[in-house]
Amino acid sequence: MPTLVVTGQFDPFLPSREPGPAARRRLGAEFRLIEGAGHLLLDESPEAVLVAVREFCAVRAAD
């Protein structure tokens, strides 16, 4: 199942240096970092989350 993990640059619960490699290694997931955002991505950067999800889905649809 294609999986996308998205986190904020300043997320105190998922520091950006940790989930990327773990998501790739353990889940085979793609990882996106939202610059300038914290833990509440949908409140802080809804447009950036939408872009990440749209790009991820577009690549999957083309496969």
Wavefront OBJ file of the C-alpha trace (Angstrom):
o trace
v 0.000 0.000 0.000
v 1.548 3.334 -0.996
v 2.087 5.407 2.127
v 2.997 9.028 2.682
v 4.320 10.299 6.015
v 4.210 14.071 6.473
v 5.602 15.960 9.440
v 6.396 19.535 10.318
v 9.900 20.871 10.582
v 9.312 21.942 14.195
v 7.154 19.006 15.355
v 8.215 18.358 18.978
v 6.764 14.830 18.955
v 8.296 13.661 15.657
v 11.591 15.504 15.188
v 12.243 15.824 11.457
v 15.530 13.889 11.567
v 13.818 10.737 12.901
v 10.623 9.858 10.992
v 12.016 10.145 7.470
v 14.503 7.277 7.635
v 12.207 5.213 9.875
v 9.224 5.690 7.543
v 11.270 4.616 4.547
v 12.945 1.694 6.294
v 9.996 0.267 8.245
v 7.011 1.213 6.121
v 8.509 1.676 2.681
v 6.796 5.059 2.840
v 7.584 8.334 1.180
v 8.399 11.148 3.563
v 7.664 14.854 3.234
v 8.769 17.605 5.566
v 6.667 20.750 5.779
v 9.025 23.678 6.364
v 8.072 26.091 9.122
v 5.297 23.906 10.545
v 4.974 22.104 13.861
v 2.796 19.194 14.939
v -0.597 20.583 13.848
v 0.003 20.509 10.118
v -3.601 20.822 9.005
v -4.037 23.944 11.126
v -0.626 25.475 10.471
v 0.002 24.640 6.813
v -3.089 23.148 5.179
v -2.007 24.250 1.705
v 1.393 22.550 2.040
v -0.254 19.328 3.199
v -2.651 19.472 0.254
v 0.244 19.946 -2.175
v 2.128 16.991 -0.661
v -0.914 14.708 -0.867
v -1.788 15.807 -4.409
v 1.776 15.226 -5.625
v 1.902 11.829 -3.938
v -1.436 10.778 -5.472
v -0.501 12.090 -8.914
v 2.653 9.975 -8.980
v 0.694 6.913 -7.835
v -1.987 7.465 -10.485
v 0.685 7.617 -13.188
v 2.197 4.269 -12.079
l 1 2 3 4 5 6 7 8 9 10 11 12 13 14 15 16 17 18 19 20 21 22 23 24 25 26 27 28 29 30 31 32 33 34 35 36 37 38 39 40 41 42 43 44 45 46 47 48 49 50 51 52 53 54 55 56 57 58 59 60 61 62 63
